[in-house]
Amino acid sequence: MTPPTALARNGGRYKRYVLTTKPVGDLFACSLRFPQLAIPDSLFYPIVTIMGSGEILYPILLTAGSILLLHIWRRSSGGVLARPPSPTRLPLIGNLLSVPPGSEHVAYMELGHQLKSDIVFLDILGLNIVVLNSVRAATDLLEKRSAKFSDRTVPRALAHPDLFDWPNAVSMLPYNDIWRFHRRVLNGVLNVKAVARFHGQQELQARLLLQRLLDLTGHPRPFEGVKKEFFYTMAVSMFEMAYGYRLQGKDDPILVESEKALHNGFCAAMFANFYVNIIPALMYVPEWFPGAGWKRKIRSWKTQKVRAMSAPYEWVKSKVADGTAQPSVLSAILQDDSGTDTSATALLNFIAAMTLYPGVQEKAQLELDTVLGSGVLPTISDRDRLPYINNLVLELLRWRPVLPIAIPHVCYEDDVYRGYDFVKGDIIIGNVWAMSRDQSIYSNPDEFNPDRFLDPSVPPSPGFGWGRRKCPGLHYGESSVFIVLSSILAMYTISKGKDSNGVSIQPEIKDAPNSLTLELEHFDFELQPRSDKHLRLVLEAAV
């Protein structure tokens, strides 16, 4: 076969593609032709590359050629498939320019509004994506037809061994026997009855959190400190369950490295964050090439991720060697469902809600004082006695869903729904954000109102996923969020921050950059014990 560099210089034939070039100064203008197809010259697209850089030229040309062939085939097929409503597609690039800028969950919702459809089809450079913006569509397909819609695709930035290299998390595994095995193990230890054995640990960590939060009372900007405390509280239990390892504080290197790896992995998992997720040819762009900083960044993330994952593993190996290891079957948790980060994010959303809606906080505290008694700390067994607190948790998960676009499913076999064709390999995105803003289900959806769930016809937001891919840790996660927020409400008051003149500051709630989890930017608030009596009770809580 002609070497790539020679082919780039001299022109030549590669499989069904013919590449012709001509020098333009130090560059080559290149045209890709298909001799067996009658394609008018108007469809020839010149591509310019640095002389001798065949490793860049070839993948770009082959990708462009594949897209062009796909475009021609689709035009000649006469539009056999009946796809869901879609924005106007352009030749070759499809809907690449159709998605509004900004966060993906908001952009997909806006597209649905524009098209007046709860199902949206996008063709982005040959990548077929179907967005489900309604509970009805998601339930019908991902729940009721889960056998056909339970496969997975892993974004290239996350999965490729030369990039982040994290393809084997259970939540990302394809729909196969390996996934089924892991799922059975997780279901066995995280079902609603099994998680009861962790309740004592969860309650203890909630009480220890109350004490540590005292250090942040009166702090003018407690956001980062509270965020760190929430993450630590969730992580202590998770690491002990998974590895039998007890964290040595908030600055424990194992915790710090784990937090970084999760954050970076969530960023790599978003298709829109890296073009390599939709343009495979970019994999072959060398790191030194202008504009390839994204590749250097992801590879540095991979190095850090390997360090984060190896530390607890090496610790367990050392304990096995000296005969002091604790039995554990939950090591998949930290590498898969990322419950530490998602639960901590939900608790920060709780702080935002209580800051903005003091009336809700007062009502929740009244229920705690009336049912349990003033100054009495709740336990997880009290959940059934606290309906308003339970509705507050439901509203928290609806108001700001932690995973605004659920991890995408993939169509496992061809299907038809509402007259629309779904093809094996289609990427199916359940837009939880759009579902949580459906005014036909949730009146005034941007308002935080736990009382909406007094109506039994109002369903919870599907924040834990659907069907066979539903989060296996949902029972553990719900009890973790419940015990922490109810304990905080029992002992503390959350209020708006104040400026130097003592005037309340209206907090500005902003989303952090595009990530798998919907995180918050810094906002101002204050945290204080409800009274001197409550302060004493906090100091005694975990004694």
N, C-alpha and C positions, 0 to 999 in steps of 0.2 A: 504493500500500500504506500502511496506517496506520502512522505512525511508532511505533517500539518504546515510547517514553515514553508516548505517548497510549494505546497499547494496554494498557500496564501500569496506567494510571490508570483507564481507562474500561471495560476488558474488551473483547474483540473476537475475531475469528477470524483464525487464521494457518494457511494450508494446511488440514490436517485437524484441527488442534487448536483448541479453544475455551478461551480464558482468561477467567476471571471473577475479579474482585477486589472487596474491600471494605475501606475504611479502618479501621485499628485504631491510633488515635493517629497517630504519625508514620510508621507502617508500613502495608503492604498485605498482607492475607492473600489468597493466590491459589490457585485450583483449576484444574487442567488436566482438560478433558473431551474425550471423543471421541464426537461426536453420532451417528456412523454405527455405533457399536458398542454392544451392550447390556452395559454394565459396571456392576455394582452400586456403590452409593455407598461401600461399604466399601473400594473400591480407589482412592478419590479421596485424594490426598495433598496437604495444604496446603503451600505454600511461601511463606516470608516474605522480603521483600526491602526494601531501603531505597527510599523513595519517589523515583521518577524514575530509578532505576538500571536502565533497560531493558537496558543493555548487559550487566548481570549476570543479570537475570531471564531473558532470552530463551534463552541457551545452556543454562542449567540446566533450564528447562522443556522445551526441545526434546530434550535428552538424556534427561530423565526419561520423556518421552513415548515416545521410541524404545525405551527399555528396557521400558516397560510393554507396548507393542505386541508386542515380541519375546517377552515372557513369555506374553502371551495366545496368540500364534501357537503357541508351543511346547506350551502346554497343550492347544490344540485339535488339534494335529497327532497326538496320541495316542502321542508318543514313538517316532517312526518310526526314529530313529537309535539304533544300539546303541553307546553310548559306553563307554569304559573305566570301571572303578570310580571313584567320586567320593564325596567327603563329602556330607552332606545339604545340599541347596541351599535357600536361602530365596527367596521371591518377590522379583523385581526385582534384588536384589543378588547372587543366585547364591551363589558360594563366597567372597565378599569377606571374611567373618569366619572362614573355615575354615582358613586357612593359619596355623600356629603362629607366634608372634613370634620374632624373631631372624633370623639369616642365612638367606637363601633356600635354599641348598643343604642345610642341616640340616633346615629346615622341610619341604622336599619329601621328604626321606628319611624323616622321621617320619610323614608322611602315608602313604607307601607301606607302612610297617610297620603302621600302624593299619588300613589297608584290605587288608593281606595281598596286595598286588599290586605288581608291578614297573612297571606303567603306571598313571598317575593322571590323571584328567580334571578340570579346573577351569573353571568358568564364572564369570568375574569381571566383573560388569556388562556381560555380552554378549561379553566377550573370551574366546575359547576357547583354553585352554592344555592341552597334553598333556605330562606329565613322564615321561621314560624313566629309570628308576632302575636298569636292568640293562644289562650289556654285550650280552646277547643281543638285547634289544629295540632298542637303539641301533644295533647292527651290522645287524640285519635291515632296519631302516627307513632309517637315515641313510647306511649303506654300500651294502648290496645293492640298495636301491631309491632311490638318491640322485637319480635323474632326477625322482622325484616329491616329494622332500623336501629340495631344495636352495635354495629361495627364502629370502628374508630379510624380517624386519620390523625397523624401527628405532624404538626408543622415542621418543615425542614430545619428551621433554625433550632428547634428543640431536639429533634431526633437524630440528625446526621452525625455520624461519628467524628467528622472533622469540625463540627460546630459544638453545640451544647452537649450532645450525646446523652440524651435522657429518654430513650424510646420505650423503656421497659417498666415504667410505673404502671401499677395495675389499672389505674383509670385510663391509661393510654393504650393498653394492650388491645390488639384486634379481637374480634368476636370469635374465639377459638377455645380449645380445651385447656390451654395454659391459663387463659383468663378465667375460665369456669372453675379451675382448681383454686386459684387465689381467691376468687369470690366466695367459694364455699368456706374457706378458712376464715375470711373476714366476717362473713355472716354468722359463723359459729361463735365468735367471741364478741361480736358487736350487736347482736340482736337485743331486743328490748328487755329480755330477762337477764341476759348475760352481763349487760353493762351495769346492773345493779351492784355488782361487787366493787365497782369503782366509785360509788357514790361517796363513801367515807373519805376517800382521797380528794375528791372534787370539793367537798365541803370544807375540809381542812385547808386546802389551798385558797379557797375564797376568804376564809377568816384571816389567813396570813396576809393576803392581799389588802384587806381592810387596814391592817396595822401598817403596812408599808405605805399606803396612801396618805397616812398622817403626815409623812415627810413632805408631801406636796400641797397640803392645805395652806392657804395663804400665799402660795407661790403665784406671782403675777402672770406667768405663762406656763401652765402645767401640762400642756398638750403632749410634748415629747416624753416627759416623765411618765405620764399616765399610759401612753401608748406602749412604752417599754415594759411597764408593770403588767399590762394585760398580756402581752406576748409571753413574758416570763411565766406568768401564772398558768397559762395554757400549756406551755412547753414543759413545765416541771412534771405534770402528770403524764404527758405523752412520752417523754424520754424514759420515765420510770416504767411505764407499761411496755414500751417497745424493747428496751435494752436492759432494764434493771439499773439504769444509771441515774444517780441523783445529781442534778445540776448544782454547781458550787457557787451560784450567784448569777446576777444578770449579766456579768461580764465573762462568764465561763466561755472559753474559746469555742467549745463544741456548740453552744447555743448561738454565739455571734456568727459563726460560719454557717450554721444551718439557716439562720434568718436571711443572710445574704443570698444563699443558694436558692431559697424559695422565692425571694423577690425577683432574682434574675430569671429563674425558670418561668415565672408567671409572665414576665415581659416577653421572653422568647416564644411563649405559647400563642401570642396574638398574631394572627395572619397579617394584620395591617402594619405591624411594627417593623417588619423586615421584608423587603421585596423578594428575598430569596425564597420565601414561603410560597410565592406564586410564579417566580421565574427561575426554574431550575438551573439555567445556564450560569447564573451568578455564582453558583458554587465554585466555578472554575476560575473566577477572577482572583488573581494572586493578591496577597495581603498588601503588597507594596503599591498596588495600582491606585491612582487617585480615586477617591470616593469609596474605597474599600475599608474604611475605618470600622464599619459595622462588623466586618469579619474578625478584625483584631479584637473588638469588644467582646463578641460572643465567645471567641476562643479563650479570652482571659476569664470569662465567666465559667467556662468548662473547667479550667485549671482550679478555680476556687471551689467549684462544685465537687470535684474529685477529693479535694482536701476536706470538705465538709462531710462527705459521706464516709470517708475512710476513718475518720477519728473515732466515732462511736464503735465502728466495726473492730478496729484494733483494740479498743478498750475491752469489748466483749471477749475477743480472742485471748487477751491476757488473763481475764477472769476464768475462762475455761481452762487455761493452762495451769492455773494455781488451784483449781477446784472450787472456786467461790462464785461461779456464774449462777445467776437466777434464771429459771426457765422462762422463756418468752416466745410467744407465737405471733406477736404483733409488730415485728420489725417493718412489715409492709406499710404500716400507717404513716410513718415519717417520710417514706419515699413515695407515697401515693396521694393520699387525700388531703394532706397539708392542713389538717384540722387546727394546728396551732395558729397559723396565720389567719385563716378564715374566721375562727372564733374571736380572735383578738380584734379583727376588723369589725365584726358585728358589735363588739362591746364599745368601740370608739363611736360607732354610729348611734349607740344608745346614749352616750354622753352628749352627742350633738342634738339628739331628739329632746332630751331633758332640758338642755340649755334653751332650746327654742320654744318648748311647750311646757312651761312650769305647771300649768293646770293638770296635765297628765301626771306629772311627778307627784303632785299633791294627792291626787286621787289614788295613785298606787300606794303611797305611804299610808293613806287612811285605811286602805284594805289591810295592809300588813299590821298596822296597830290594832285594828278592830278584830281581826281573825286570830292573830298570834299574840298580841299584846305589845305595848310600847317597849322598844328596846330588846325584843326577842328576835334572835337571828333565825331565819328560815332554814329548813332542810329540804332536800329534794323530795322527801316524802310528803311535804306540804303542798306540792304543786296542785293537787286536785282541790285543795281548799282555797286557792287563790285565782279565781277565774279572770280577774282584771289583769293580774300580772301575766297570766298565760296569754291573754289577748294582746298585751303589750309586746310580748315576744313575737307573736305572729305578725303584728304590725311592724315591728322592727325589721323583720326579714322581708316584708313587702316594701316598706318605705325606701330602703336602700339595700336591695339584694346584694349579697356579698359577691356572688358570681352573676353579674348582670347578663352576660351571654354564657349559658351553660357550655361545658366542654362539648364541642361538636360531635354529633353522631354521624354515621355514614350509612347510606342505604346498602343493605346486604344483598338484596335481589330486587329486580324490577317490580314496580307496583303502580297502581292507579288510585288516586284519591281526589274526589270531587271533580273528576274528569281530567285531572292533571296527571301527566306522566312523571314518575320518579324512576330514575335509572340507577342501576347498581353503580356504586362509586360516588353518587351525589353526596356532597357534604351538607348535612342538615343542622342548622343552628337554631336552637330554641332561645328566643330573645326574652329572657325573664324580665328584663327592664320594661319592654313594651307591654308584656302581660300585666305587670304590676301597675301600669298606667292606663289600663283599659277602663274607661269611664262607664262602660255598660255593666261592669262588675264592681268597681271601686269608685264611689262618688268622691269628688274632690281628691284625686289620687295623690297630689303633692302634699296634702295635709297629713300630719301624723295623728291618727285617731283610732286607738284600740277599740273603741265602742263599735266600729263598723262590723266587728266579728260577733257582736251579739245576735246579728241576723244569721241563722244557721245556713242560709242559702249562699252566703259569701264564702268562697273557698280560700284557703291559705294560698299564698303565692308559691309556685313550685320551685322554691330555691334549692331543693336538694336533688333535683333532676327527675328523671322518668324511667319507668320500666326496669329492665334488667341492668341499666346503668345508673340507677338511683344510688346516691352516696350511701355506702354501707355504714358510715359513722354518724348517721343523722341522729340516732337516739343519744349517743354520747355527746354529740355537739349541742343538741337542744338542752340537755341537762346541765352542761357546762355553762352555757349562756344564762340559763334560768338562775342557777345558784349564785353566780357572780352578780348579775344585775339586781336580783332581789336582795342580796346582802348589802350592796351599796345603797339601795333605796332605804333599807331599814336603818342605816346608820349615818348616811351622808345626805347633804343637799347640794345639788348641782345648780349653778346659776350663771348668768351672764357675767363676763369680766367687766372691770371698771377702769376708766382712765384715771389720770393723775388727779382729776377733780372729783373723783368718786361717782362719775356719771356712767351708767351702764353702756356697754359697747354691744351693738347688734352684731352677732357673729356672722361672718361670711363663710358659708359652707361651699367649698369647692372640691371637685374631684381631682385626685392625683393623676399623673399621666396614664395613658392607655395601658391597662394591665388586665390579667385574667380576673383579679379581684378588684372591686370598686373601693379604693382607698380614699381617705380624706386628706386634704392639705391641712396645715395648721389652722386652728381657729381659737378664739379666746373664750375662756370660761373660768369659773371659780369652783372650788370644791371645799366644803366645810362640814365638820360634824354637825348633826342636827341640834345638839345641845351638849352641855357639860356632862350630863348623864350618859349620852351616847358616846362621848369621847372616852369616858371611863370603861364603858362596855367594850369598845373597840380594843382598848389596851388589854382587857382581860379575855378577849374572844378566843384566842388559840392557846391559852394557858392550860 
